[in-house]
Amino acid sequence: MTASAPATNGAASRQSRVGKRPIPIPKGVSVNLSGNRIEVQGPKGKLGRKLPAQVTLKRDGDVLTVESDAPGRHAPRLQGLTRALVAGMVHGAAQGYTKTLELVGTGYRAEVNGGVVSMQVGLSHTAVYTLPEGVAAEVPKDSKGQQIVLTSANKEAVGQAAATIRSLRPPEPYGGKGIRMRGEVLRRKAGKAGKKAG
């Protein structure tokens, strides 16, 4: 089964080095191609996406391949982009994606109630974030309320949710207080005391 695409222009299209790599379909994941739309379902959820018009997605057994007949340099660009998006969907449906946020500051803590994340992060009010559909959150018990773990089959959705929560109290450059991504490297400033000492 293949996703439809317009007829080729007769010239051999350039191929993306990344885009021409096959995408293996893991066990437990089902892929449905209909016209220029793909739907992927697995243990972590179900995802769907409309493909660009000049891209063809082919399935051979448990492997997907991406081709493009767009003119000139657009062919490898579309091929590589589509391959990355589809591979992300397959991985997300099979294993999911995780983003971990850390709350750094005295008295900073978070809790999750239903689909709402409530945070005490040094503001005059409680910062509240409503989780989008398809994104789940939990606060690990051993984190003392200072970690938020977001999970989703949708890579874009979980990344956007993490970025939005971080923006509620971005880490400040002097003491580092705020909400940060795990592993994030901050640019620190010395402050007035540091300048005098130097």
MOPEZI-V920189 format. One line per field, one symbol per residue. ss: DSSP state (A for helix, B for strand, O for the rest). psi: psi as a letter, one per 30 degrees, with the letter a starting at -180 (. if undefined). A space follows every 50 residues. Layout:
ss: ???
psi: ???
This chain:
ss: OBOOOOOOOOOOOOOOOOOOOOBBOOOOOBBBBBOOBBBBBBOOBBBBBB OOOOBBBBBBOOBBBBBBOOOOOAAAAAAAAAAAAAAAAAAAAAOOBBBB BBBBOOOOBBBBBOOBBBBBOOOOOOBBBBOOOOBBBBOOAAAOOOBBBB BBOOAAAAAAAAAAAAAOOBOOOOOOOBBBBOOOOOOOOOAAAAAAAO
psi: klklllklgflkklkkeeffkljkjlkfkkkkkjbgkkkkkaffakklkk llegkkkkkjbhkkkklkglkbffeeeeeeeeeeeeeeeeeeeeflkkkk kkjjlkgklllkjbgkkkkjhglflkkkkkklkfklkljkegfhggkkjk klfjeeeeeeeeeeeeffikklfdfgkaklkkfkkkjkkeleeeeee.
